[in-house]
Amino acid sequence: MSDNSMLYDLTKYREEFTLGHGHAACLLVHGLGCGPIQMRELAEDLREWGFTARGILLPGHCGDTDGLALSTLHDWMEKVEAEYLQLKNEYKEVVVIGFSLGALLTLQLALHYPIERIVLMGTPLFFIREYLPINALIGFCKIFLKKVKTWKKRCYIESEAHTGYLHQPINSHYPLQTLHEIKQIIRDIKPGLKDIRSATLVIHSKKDMVAAPASARYVIKHLGSTNKRLVWLERSHHLIMYDDEKDVVFEAIKEFLK
């Protein structure tokens, strides 16, 4: 892999975008430690399927670790809510599609607004303890550290705007405060799942090494919606939009949105 194929310019990661001029819109919410670029390939397909696709940047992301530490769950939700309401003023239907942290924020939004349809990818209601023992990390590190090292993965993106390898996550470390914020949103979401009535597509890999597959089962079991579907992936890991079964992910979303 050549360094020339790596996308190092963080301005490319943080660029928000709006693609297409459809009658319905899709709000795309990225995961922890990345930015709108993470959702770009999906957005281009959504445009081809007749939707307007809006990719947003969560506060504190696509910068340094200190900047991420200064952002809170309130900041993230304020951004997602504002973008949703803006789209709702312009479109009859707004579908919200979230990956990882973005999936948690999507569920939180659905607790407060009657969103017609939502898509949840790699939802981390439970973590794989071997790889991200979040409770143990927080309990141990709060005594000695303010941040923990991340595990970076290179993922190939091929879109009209960007071609090359992404670093996911961008940050070399996650602030301990950020992990606290994630624990808080999980605590908020679990008891409220029964009140969510949105039609829901859950996509999760059985080999996800970050978000435990039990997360997907829990969402499907406890979600109040009567229209819910779970799509299992067999070979992918956490970054399912860039893994071997990317086409399966995109096709499942396309079918759900018909």
Backbone torsions as a table, in degrees:
resi	resn	phi	psi	omega
1	MET	NA	123.5	-179.0
2	SER	-83.2	143.2	175.4
3	ASP	-60.7	-24.6	-179.6
4	ASN	-66.4	-20.6	-179.2
5	SER	-91.0	-3.7	177.8
6	MET	-82.6	140.7	176.2
7	LEU	-97.4	100.4	-176.8
8	TYR	-96.1	-21.5	-175.2
9	ASP	-71.3	109.5	-175.5
10	LEU	-68.7	-17.9	176.0
11	THR	-63.8	-29.2	177.4
12	LYS	-69.9	-32.6	-179.3
13	TYR	-73.0	-33.5	-170.9
14	ARG	-97.0	-3.0	-177.4
15	GLU	-66.4	118.8	172.6
16	GLU	-75.7	157.1	-177.2
17	PHE	-149.8	156.8	170.1
18	THR	-133.6	119.4	-177.8
19	LEU	-117.3	140.9	173.6
20	GLY	84.8	169.7	179.7
21	HIS	-139.7	54.2	-177.3
22	GLY	-80.9	174.6	177.8
23	HIS	-81.0	-20.1	176.0
24	ALA	-124.9	156.5	-176.8
25	ALA	-120.2	153.8	173.7
26	CYS	-121.2	125.1	175.4
27	LEU	-95.7	121.8	-174.6
28	LEU	-106.7	123.8	-175.5
29	VAL	-118.5	116.4	-173.8
30	HIS	-77.8	177.1	-178.3
31	GLY	-93.7	179.2	-177.9
32	LEU	-65.1	134.0	173.5
33	GLY	79.3	11.5	175.4
34	CYS	-133.3	-154.2	-177.0
35	GLY	-154.2	-167.1	-177.3
36	PRO	-56.3	-28.8	-178.9
37	ILE	-57.0	-28.5	-179.7
38	GLN	-60.7	-27.8	-176.0
39	MET	-104.6	6.7	-170.6
40	ARG	-66.1	-46.4	-178.7
41	GLU	-61.2	-43.7	177.4
42	LEU	-61.4	-40.5	-179.7
43	ALA	-60.3	-40.8	-179.6
44	GLU	-65.8	-36.8	175.5
45	ASP	-68.2	-40.6	178.0
46	LEU	-59.0	-40.0	177.1
47	ARG	-60.9	-42.5	179.7
48	GLU	-66.4	-26.7	178.8
49	TRP	-85.1	2.5	174.5
50	GLY	98.7	14.6	179.6
51	PHE	-107.0	156.2	164.6
52	THR	-87.4	128.2	-177.8
53	ALA	-113.6	123.8	-178.9
54	ARG	-114.8	116.0	177.6
55	GLY	-104.5	126.8	-173.6
56	ILE	-116.8	161.5	176.6
57	LEU	-108.0	121.1	176.5
58	LEU	-72.3	141.0	-179.9
59	PRO	-54.6	140.1	177.3
60	GLY	86.0	-10.2	-176.6
61	HIS	-91.6	160.4	-179.6
62	CYS	62.7	37.1	175.3
63	GLY	-142.4	-151.0	-179.1
64	ASP	-89.4	172.9	-177.0
65	THR	-62.2	-38.4	179.9
66	ASP	-63.8	-38.4	178.3
67	GLY	-65.4	-38.8	177.4
68	LEU	-65.2	-37.8	-179.4
69	ALA	-63.5	-28.0	-177.8
70	LEU	-81.0	-13.6	179.7
71	SER	-90.1	150.1	-175.0
72	THR	-127.6	169.3	173.9
73	LEU	-55.0	-41.0	178.4
74	HIS	-59.6	-42.7	179.5
75	ASP	-63.0	-45.2	-178.7
76	TRP	-62.9	-46.2	-178.2
77	MET	-67.9	-36.0	177.9
78	GLU	-60.5	-41.1	178.7
79	LYS	-66.5	-48.7	-178.8
80	VAL	-62.1	-43.9	-179.6
81	GLU	-63.3	-44.4	-179.6
82	ALA	-62.6	-42.3	179.9
83	GLU	-67.3	-39.7	178.5
84	TYR	-62.7	-46.7	-178.0
85	LEU	-66.0	-35.4	176.9
86	GLN	-63.6	-45.7	178.1
87	LEU	-65.6	-37.0	-178.9
88	LYS	-65.3	-27.9	175.7
89	ASN	-70.9	-22.2	-174.2
90	GLU	-106.0	-22.3	-174.0
91	TYR	-130.5	146.2	179.4
92	LYS	-66.3	-40.2	178.8
93	GLU	-124.7	138.3	173.7
94	VAL	-126.7	115.9	174.8
95	VAL	-90.2	137.2	178.2
96	VAL	-111.0	126.5	-176.9
97	ILE	-122.1	119.7	-177.2
98	GLY	-126.7	145.2	175.5
99	PHE	-115.9	129.0	174.5
100	SER	56.9	-116.1	174.9
101	LEU	-54.1	-38.8	178.2
102	GLY	-60.9	-32.2	176.6
103	ALA	-69.2	-39.1	176.2
104	LEU	-62.8	-43.4	179.2
105	LEU	-66.1	-33.7	176.6
106	THR	-63.7	-44.1	177.2
107	LEU	-63.0	-41.8	178.9
108	GLN	-61.7	-40.9	178.0
109	LEU	-64.0	-40.7	-178.7
110	ALA	-68.2	-17.7	174.6
111	LEU	-71.1	-22.6	-173.0
112	HIS	-113.7	-15.0	-178.2
113	TYR	-134.3	144.4	-179.5
114	PRO	-80.2	68.0	-179.8
115	ILE	-69.4	132.7	-175.5
116	GLU	-68.7	-44.6	-177.7
117	ARG	-140.4	141.2	175.6
118	ILE	-134.6	151.3	176.2
119	VAL	-124.2	128.3	-177.3
120	LEU	-119.3	120.3	180.0
121	MET	-118.3	126.3	176.8
122	GLY	57.7	47.0	-175.4
123	THR	-70.7	119.4	-175.4
124	PRO	-94.2	64.7	173.8
125	LEU	-71.2	-30.4	174.3
126	PHE	-130.5	145.2	-178.7
127	PHE	-107.8	151.8	171.6
128	ILE	-72.1	111.7	-171.6
129	ARG	-63.4	-33.3	-177.7
130	GLU	-63.3	-34.7	-174.4
131	TYR	-101.1	-32.9	178.3
132	LEU	-141.9	73.4	-179.1
133	PRO	-75.1	76.6	-164.9
134	ILE	-61.0	-41.1	-179.6
135	ASN	-67.1	-42.7	179.2
136	ALA	-66.8	-39.2	179.4
137	LEU	-61.2	-46.8	-178.1
138	ILE	-65.8	-43.3	-178.7
139	GLY	-63.1	-38.7	-178.7
140	PHE	-81.8	-46.8	-170.5
141	CYS	-72.7	-25.9	-176.9
142	LYS	-63.6	-19.7	178.8
143	ILE	-79.3	-34.5	-170.6
144	PHE	-116.8	-30.4	-168.2
145	LEU	-128.9	162.5	173.0
146	LYS	-113.8	-1.5	-179.4
147	LYS	-154.6	159.6	178.2
148	VAL	-128.8	148.1	-176.0
149	LYS	-71.9	143.6	177.8
150	THR	-96.5	166.7	174.2
151	TRP	-109.9	108.9	-176.2
152	LYS	-84.4	145.4	176.1
153	LYS	-129.0	141.9	176.4
154	ARG	-96.6	126.8	-178.0
155	CYS	-126.8	135.8	-177.0
156	TYR	-87.2	127.2	175.8
157	ILE	-114.3	136.5	177.0
158	GLU	-133.8	93.1	-179.6
159	SER	-128.3	174.4	179.7
160	GLU	-67.1	-23.4	-177.6
161	ALA	-96.7	-31.8	-173.6
162	HIS	-142.0	136.8	172.7
163	THR	-136.4	124.8	180.0
164	GLY	150.7	-165.9	-177.3
165	TYR	-101.8	129.4	176.5
166	LEU	-92.7	146.5	165.2
167	HIS	-88.7	123.9	175.9
168	GLN	-134.2	117.6	-3.6
169	PRO	-76.2	167.6	177.5
170	ILE	-73.5	-40.2	-173.7
171	ASN	-71.8	139.8	174.9
172	SER	-76.1	-23.1	179.0
173	HIS	-139.1	151.0	169.6
174	TYR	-102.5	132.7	175.4
175	PRO	-65.9	142.6	177.7
176	LEU	-60.2	-34.8	179.0
177	GLN	-61.6	-35.7	179.0
178	THR	-65.1	-39.9	177.0
179	LEU	-64.8	-35.2	173.9
180	HIS	-60.6	-42.3	-179.2
181	GLU	-63.6	-38.9	179.3
182	ILE	-67.2	-41.7	175.7
183	LYS	-58.2	-38.1	-178.3
184	GLN	-66.6	-43.7	-178.6
185	ILE	-67.8	-34.3	176.6
186	ILE	-64.1	-42.4	177.1
187	ARG	-62.1	-36.4	-179.8
188	ASP	-70.2	-37.7	-171.2
189	ILE	-76.6	-45.8	-169.8
190	LYS	-51.7	-50.8	-178.6
191	PRO	-71.1	-15.4	-177.3
192	GLY	-95.3	-6.1	-177.4
193	LEU	-56.2	-37.2	-177.4
194	LYS	-62.8	-18.7	-177.6
195	ASP	-95.1	-3.1	-179.3
196	ILE	-86.9	124.0	-177.2
197	ARG	-109.3	1.3	-177.8
198	SER	-63.3	140.2	168.3
199	ALA	-60.4	131.8	-168.5
200	THR	-132.7	132.3	170.5
201	LEU	-109.9	122.9	177.4
202	VAL	-110.5	125.0	177.3
203	ILE	-121.0	127.4	-175.1
204	HIS	-151.3	147.4	177.4
205	SER	-97.8	140.0	175.5
206	LYS	-67.3	-16.7	-179.6
207	LYS	-108.0	17.0	177.5
208	ASP	-61.2	121.8	-177.1
209	MET	-99.2	10.0	175.2
210	VAL	-118.0	-63.9	179.6
211	ALA	-91.1	112.6	-176.9
212	ALA	-58.3	137.6	177.3
213	PRO	-54.4	-24.2	176.0
214	ALA	-58.4	-24.7	178.2
215	SER	-59.6	-46.6	-178.3
216	ALA	-65.1	-42.3	179.0
217	ARG	-62.5	-39.7	-179.2
218	TYR	-64.7	-44.3	179.4
219	VAL	-60.5	-49.2	-177.9
220	ILE	-62.4	-40.3	-177.9
221	LYS	-68.2	-40.4	-170.1
222	HIS	-100.9	-11.5	-179.2
223	LEU	-64.0	135.7	-178.4
224	GLY	-73.7	-16.4	-178.4
225	SER	-65.2	143.1	173.7
226	THR	-91.8	-8.7	179.2
227	ASN	-113.9	91.4	-177.2
228	LYS	-144.7	143.0	-177.2
229	ARG	-138.3	139.3	177.6
230	LEU	-114.3	124.3	175.5
231	VAL	-109.9	118.9	177.9
232	TRP	-93.1	138.1	171.7
233	LEU	-104.7	143.7	-173.0
234	GLU	-97.5	-30.1	-169.9
235	ARG	-117.0	-15.9	-172.8
236	SER	-77.3	164.8	172.4
237	HIS	-107.7	-146.2	-171.7
238	HIS	-71.3	-41.8	-175.2
239	LEU	-82.7	71.6	-168.4
240	ILE	-68.4	-21.4	178.8
241	MET	-75.1	-7.3	-177.2
242	TYR	-128.0	13.5	-175.8
243	ASP	-105.8	-170.5	-172.7
244	ASP	-59.9	-28.4	-175.0
245	GLU	-106.4	28.9	178.4
246	LYS	-54.8	-41.9	-179.1
247	ASP	-62.8	-35.3	177.7
248	VAL	-65.4	-42.1	178.6
249	VAL	-60.1	-50.9	-176.6
250	PHE	-65.7	-38.8	-179.7
251	GLU	-67.6	-37.9	178.1
252	ALA	-63.2	-40.5	178.2
253	ILE	-66.5	-42.2	179.2
254	LYS	-59.4	-45.6	-179.8
255	GLU	-64.7	-39.8	-179.5
256	PHE	-64.3	-33.4	-175.8
257	LEU	-87.4	-5.1	-179.7
258	LYS	-64.1	NA	NA
